[in-house]
Amino acid sequence: MGFADKFANRVQELRGRMKRNAGAVSGDRRLEAEGSSEEVRGGLKQAGQKFKDAFRGRGRRRPRH
């Protein structure tokens, strides 16, 4: 997973958390639900990328030959 992908997914997750909190404080259920959804999507994207990277062998040390 490239740095840009990691960064974009993390930004989406944080943006969702901010929307969710803003909706909770203001009493706007729609904004709160939208934020929760966006936060979960960002987290799922990160998990999916990490899963793919694990099967590609990225993130692990390989012995040098």
C-alpha positions as a LaTeX table, in Angstrom:
\begin{tabular}{lrrr}
\hline
Residue & $x$ (\AA) & $y$ (\AA) & $z$ (\AA) \\
\hline
Met1 & 0.00 & 0.00 & 0.00 \\
Gly2 & 1.50 & 3.28 & $-1.03$ \\
Phe3 & 1.84 & 6.28 & 1.20 \\
Ala4 & $-0.77$ & 8.22 & $-0.78$ \\
Asp5 & $-3.34$ & 5.44 & $-0.31$ \\
Lys6 & $-2.64$ & 5.19 & 3.40 \\
Phe7 & $-2.91$ & 8.93 & 3.78 \\
Ala8 & $-6.16$ & 9.19 & 1.79 \\
Asn9 & $-7.79$ & 6.36 & 3.76 \\
Arg10 & $-6.72$ & 7.85 & 7.08 \\
Val11 & $-8.03$ & 11.29 & 6.03 \\
Gln12 & $-11.37$ & 9.75 & 5.08 \\
Glu13 & $-11.56$ & 8.02 & 8.44 \\
Leu14 & $-10.73$ & 11.20 & 10.36 \\
Arg15 & $-13.13$ & 13.31 & 8.29 \\
Gly16 & $-15.88$ & 10.81 & 9.10 \\
Arg17 & $-15.06$ & 10.97 & 12.79 \\
Met18 & $-15.25$ & 14.77 & 12.70 \\
Lys19 & $-18.63$ & 14.68 & 10.92 \\
Arg20 & $-19.94$ & 12.09 & 13.37 \\
Asn21 & $-18.88$ & 14.18 & 16.36 \\
Ala22 & $-20.25$ & 17.39 & 14.85 \\
Gly23 & $-23.57$ & 15.66 & 14.23 \\
Ala24 & $-23.68$ & 14.33 & 17.78 \\
Val25 & $-22.95$ & 17.76 & 19.27 \\
Ser26 & $-25.43$ & 19.59 & 17.06 \\
Gly27 & $-28.12$ & 16.90 & 17.26 \\
Asp28 & $-28.06$ & 16.37 & 13.48 \\
Arg29 & $-28.68$ & 12.64 & 13.12 \\
Arg30 & $-28.16$ & 12.70 & 9.37 \\
Leu31 & $-24.68$ & 14.24 & 9.70 \\
Glu32 & $-23.84$ & 11.81 & 12.48 \\
Ala33 & $-24.86$ & 8.81 & 10.37 \\
Glu34 & $-23.01$ & 10.14 & 7.33 \\
Gly35 & $-19.88$ & 10.61 & 9.43 \\
Ser36 & $-20.10$ & 7.11 & 10.90 \\
Ser37 & $-20.46$ & 5.66 & 7.43 \\
Glu38 & $-17.47$ & 7.58 & 6.09 \\
Glu39 & $-15.36$ & 6.62 & 9.11 \\
Val40 & $-16.14$ & 2.93 & 8.64 \\
Arg41 & $-15.42$ & 3.08 & 4.91 \\
Gly42 & $-12.01$ & 4.61 & 5.54 \\
Gly43 & $-11.19$ & 1.91 & 8.07 \\
Leu44 & $-12.36$ & $-0.86$ & 5.77 \\
Lys45 & $-10.26$ & 0.47 & 2.91 \\
Gln46 & $-7.21$ & 0.46 & 5.16 \\
Ala47 & $-7.92$ & $-3.09$ & 6.29 \\
Gly48 & $-8.42$ & $-4.25$ & 2.69 \\
Gln49 & $-5.15$ & $-2.72$ & 1.58 \\
Lys50 & $-3.28$ & $-4.27$ & 4.50 \\
Phe51 & $-4.81$ & $-7.64$ & 3.65 \\
Lys52 & $-3.70$ & $-7.36$ & 0.03 \\
Asp53 & $-0.23$ & $-6.26$ & 1.09 \\
Ala54 & 0.08 & $-9.28$ & 3.38 \\
Phe55 & $-0.48$ & $-11.61$ & 0.44 \\
Arg56 & 1.89 & $-9.70$ & $-1.77$ \\
Gly57 & 4.60 & $-10.02$ & 0.84 \\
Arg58 & 4.88 & $-6.31$ & 1.53 \\
Gly59 & 5.55 & $-5.16$ & 5.01 \\
Arg60 & 7.55 & $-8.26$ & 5.85 \\
Arg61 & 11.27 & $-8.60$ & 5.81 \\
Arg62 & 12.60 & $-10.97$ & 3.24 \\
Pro63 & 15.96 & $-12.62$ & 3.63 \\
Arg64 & 18.56 & $-11.39$ & 1.16 \\
His65 & 20.25 & $-13.95$ & $-1.05$ \\
\hline
\end{tabular}
